[in-house]
């Protein structure tokens, strides 16, 4: 019986063509003319082995991390943004000053490249790209937050905070547009973080302190605030008191970090404008926030 193998003109024996494994069509990934180097691979490795699993602020279950990476592989601006976040993380955990500066510069370059790619995409939001939009906007907000909290002077911090608040207003606008597409995805994250205890609110027992009680009372009695300003300051103060209550009821650092950040995102626009204009009433409220922010940043810093 003759063998199914055939001989080539050189006399060598070759396997039948049908034995070759089926390879996926790389065209499905829609590769873009975007340059990635070994340095970017280092950032990607750091993201998957450290940022996603070791930092309190981005501790996510493996299925969620896989979803993020799947979207990033087909969305250049999202890939650049997660690499920028990884570079910022490495700039913090690498003690060498030269390395730190190099990673900070790389983070800025990647963030700029991501923003350029996002703006030039020219595609409106849809059910197909809604999750990528949501992830990009959220991670960009996180990146700007990192840069804001690197400021070592109070004046510099407030200046950076203005940028941070503007970015997050954009993030909220994106979330509103993409909510139908990302609701299930966000629900998975919330369920993983076990925030179910928030459903009934935080109930205070008699005798528990009200850190912002006097502050709220003074705002109510103020004659120097317009009605909209007074309402905005009261809302910011009440949310801040809720945050103090949370710290007493929820000891997990990761939860404290998430909701400490959330206070700046959810502050009323009128209050944010007062803060940017350095209004005394807004600065006093922010001073109370700083009491919680300082230990949170210390823990965040240790995690990178």
C-alpha positions in Angstrom: 0.0 0.0 0.0 1.4 3.4 -0.9 2.0 6.0 1.8 0.0 9.1 1.8 3.2 11.1 2.2 4.7 12.6 -1.0 8.2 13.4 -2.0 9.4 16.8 -3.0 11.8 17.5 -5.9 14.6 17.5 -3.4 13.7 14.0 -2.3 12.5 15.0 1.2 9.3 13.6 2.5 6.5 16.1 3.4 3.3 15.6 5.4 0.0 15.8 3.7 -1.4 19.3 3.5 -4.4 18.4 5.6 -2.1 17.8 8.6 -1.4 21.5 9.1 -3.4 22.9 12.0 -6.1 25.5 11.4 -4.9 28.9 12.4 -7.2 31.8 13.3 -7.5 34.6 10.8 -5.5 37.5 12.3 -7.6 39.9 10.4 -10.3 39.5 13.0 -8.2 41.6 15.4 -8.2 44.6 13.0 -4.6 45.5 13.7 -4.0 49.3 13.6 -0.7 50.9 12.5 0.2 51.7 16.1 3.7 51.1 17.4 4.2 48.9 20.4 7.7 48.0 21.8 9.2 45.7 24.4 8.7 48.5 26.9 5.0 48.4 26.2 5.0 44.6 26.8 6.6 45.3 30.2 3.8 47.7 31.0 1.2 45.1 29.9 2.9 42.4 32.0 2.8 44.8 35.0 -0.8 45.5 34.4 -1.9 41.8 34.4 0.4 40.6 37.2 0.3 43.6 39.6 -2.2 46.4 38.8 -5.2 44.1 38.3 -4.4 41.8 41.2 -2.4 43.7 43.9 -3.7 47.3 44.1 -6.7 48.1 46.3 -8.2 50.4 43.7 -8.3 48.0 40.8 -8.8 44.7 42.5 -11.0 42.9 40.0 -12.1 39.3 39.4 -10.3 37.5 36.6 -13.4 37.4 34.3 -13.7 41.2 34.4 -9.9 41.6 33.7 -10.4 39.3 30.7 -13.2 41.4 29.4 -11.1 44.6 29.7 -8.2 43.0 27.8 -10.5 41.6 25.1 -11.8 45.1 24.4 -8.3 46.6 24.6 -7.0 44.2 22.0 -9.4 45.6 19.4 -9.5 49.2 20.6 -6.1 51.0 20.3 -7.1 54.0 22.5 -8.2 51.7 25.3 -5.0 49.7 25.1 -2.9 52.9 25.2 -4.9 54.1 28.2 -4.5 50.9 30.3 -0.7 51.0 29.4 -0.6 54.6 30.6 -2.2 53.6 33.9 0.4 50.8 34.2 3.2 53.3 33.6 1.9 55.5 36.3 1.8 52.6 38.7 5.4 51.7 37.8 6.5 55.3 38.3 5.2 55.0 41.9 6.5 51.6 42.8 10.0 52.0 41.3 12.2 53.7 43.8 14.9 54.9 41.4 14.3 58.6 40.5 15.4 58.1 36.9 13.1 55.2 36.4 10.2 57.1 38.0 10.6 60.1 35.7 10.9 57.9 32.6 7.7 56.0 33.5 5.9 59.3 34.2 6.9 60.6 30.8 5.8 57.3 29.2 2.4 57.6 31.0 1.9 61.1 29.6 2.8 60.0 26.1 0.5 57.0 26.1 -2.4 59.1 27.6 -1.9 61.7 24.8 -1.8 59.0 22.1 -4.9 57.4 23.5 -6.8 60.7 23.5 -5.7 61.4 20.0 -6.8 58.0 18.8 -10.1 58.3 20.6 -10.8 61.7 19.0 -9.8 60.6 15.6 -11.8 57.4 15.7 -14.8 59.4 14.4 -17.3 56.7 15.4 -20.4 57.4 17.4 -21.3 55.4 20.5 -23.1 52.2 19.8 -24.0 48.9 21.5 -20.8 47.4 20.0 -18.3 50.0 21.3 -20.2 51.2 24.4 -18.2 49.1 26.8 -14.9 50.3 25.3 -16.1 53.9 25.7 -17.1 53.3 29.3 -13.7 51.6 30.2 -11.7 54.3 28.4 -13.5 57.2 30.2 -13.3 55.5 33.6 -9.6 54.7 33.3 -8.8 58.2 31.9 -10.5 59.6 35.0 -8.4 57.3 37.2 -5.2 58.4 35.4 -6.0 62.1 35.9 -6.8 61.4 39.6 -3.3 59.9 39.9 -1.7 63.0 38.4 -3.8 65.2 40.6 -2.8 63.5 43.8 0.9 63.8 42.9 0.8 67.5 43.6 2.9 68.4 46.6 1.5 72.0 47.2 -2.0 72.9 48.1 -2.3 75.5 45.3 -1.0 73.0 42.8 -3.4 70.3 44.0 -6.4 72.6 43.7 -5.3 73.5 40.1 -5.0 69.9 39.2 -8.3 69.2 40.9 -10.0 71.6 38.5 -8.8 69.5 35.6 -9.8 66.3 37.4 -13.3 67.5 38.0 -13.7 68.6 34.3 -12.5 65.2 33.1 -14.9 63.4 35.4 -17.9 65.4 34.3 -17.0 64.1 30.8 -16.7 60.6 32.3 -20.2 60.9 33.8 -21.6 62.1 30.4 -20.1 59.0 28.7 -21.5 56.7 31.4 -25.0 58.1 30.9 -24.7 57.5 27.1 -23.3 54.0 27.5 -25.4 52.8 30.4 -27.6 50.4 28.5 -24.6 48.7 27.0 -22.5 48.5 30.2 -25.1 48.0 32.9 -24.5 44.2 33.2 -20.8 44.7 33.1 -20.9 47.3 36.0 -23.3 45.1 37.9 -20.7 42.3 37.9 -18.1 44.7 39.3 -20.4 45.9 42.1 -21.4 42.3 43.0 -17.7 41.4 43.2 -17.0 44.3 45.5 -19.8 43.2 47.9 -21.4 46.6 48.4 -24.8 45.1 49.2 -24.6 46.5 52.8 -25.1 49.9 51.2 -28.7 49.1 50.2 -30.2 50.0 53.5 -28.0 53.0 54.0 -25.8 53.7 57.0 -27.8 53.9 60.2 -26.3 56.0 63.0 -26.8 54.9 66.6 -27.4 57.4 69.3 -24.3 59.1 70.5 -22.3 58.6 67.3 -20.4 61.7 66.3 -21.6 64.0 63.4 -18.4 65.4 62.1 -20.1 67.7 59.6 -23.0 68.7 61.8 -21.8 72.1 62.9 -20.5 72.7 59.3 -23.9 72.0 57.8 -25.6 74.3 60.4 -23.3 77.2 59.6 -23.9 76.7 55.9 -27.7 76.8 56.5 -27.4 80.1 58.5 -25.0 81.8 56.1 -26.1 85.1 54.5 -23.2 85.3 52.1 -24.4 82.4 49.9 -27.0 82.5 47.1 -29.7 79.9 47.3 -28.1 77.6 44.6 -24.7 77.9 46.4 -26.2 77.1 49.8 -27.9 74.1 48.4 -24.8 72.8 46.7 -22.7 73.3 49.8 -25.3 71.5 51.9 -25.3 68.6 49.5 -21.5 68.4 49.5 -21.5 68.5 53.3 -24.1 65.8 53.7 -22.3 63.5 51.3 -19.2 64.1 53.2 -20.9 63.2 56.5 -22.1 60.0 54.8 -18.4 59.3 54.0 -17.3 59.8 57.6 -20.1 57.3 58.6 -18.9 54.8 56.0 -15.3 54.9 57.5 -16.7 53.9 60.9 -18.8 51.1 59.4 -16.6 49.7 56.7 -12.9 49.0 57.6 -11.8 47.7 54.2 -9.3 50.0 52.6 -10.5 49.2 49.0 -14.0 50.3 49.8 -12.8 53.5 51.5 -10.7 54.4 48.5 -13.6 53.9 46.1 -16.0 56.0 48.0 -13.5 58.7 48.9 -12.9 59.2 45.2 -16.6 59.0 44.5 -17.2 62.2 46.7 -15.2 64.3 44.2 -17.1 62.7 41.2 -20.5 63.3 42.7 -20.0 66.8 44.1 -22.5 69.3 42.7 -21.3 71.3 39.8 -22.0 74.6 41.6 -19.9 73.5 44.5 -17.1 72.4 42.1 -17.2 75.9 40.6 -17.0 77.5 44.0 -14.0 75.3 44.8 -12.2 76.2 41.6 -12.8 79.9 42.5 -11.3 79.3 46.0 -14.5 80.4 47.7 -14.0 80.2 51.5 -17.1 78.1 52.2 -16.0 75.6 49.6 -12.5 75.4 51.0 -13.7 74.8 54.5 -15.8 71.9 53.3 -12.9 70.6 51.4 -10.7 70.8 54.5 -13.0 68.2 56.1 -12.6 66.0 53.0 -8.8 66.3 53.3 -9.1 64.7 56.8 -10.3 61.5 55.0 -8.2 61.9 51.9 -4.8 62.0 53.6 -4.9 58.5 55.1 -6.6 57.1 52.0 -3.8 58.4 49.8 -1.2 57.0 52.2 -2.7 53.5 51.8 -3.2 54.1 48.0 0.4 55.1 47.7 1.7 52.0 49.4 -0.3 49.9 46.9 0.8 52.0 44.0 
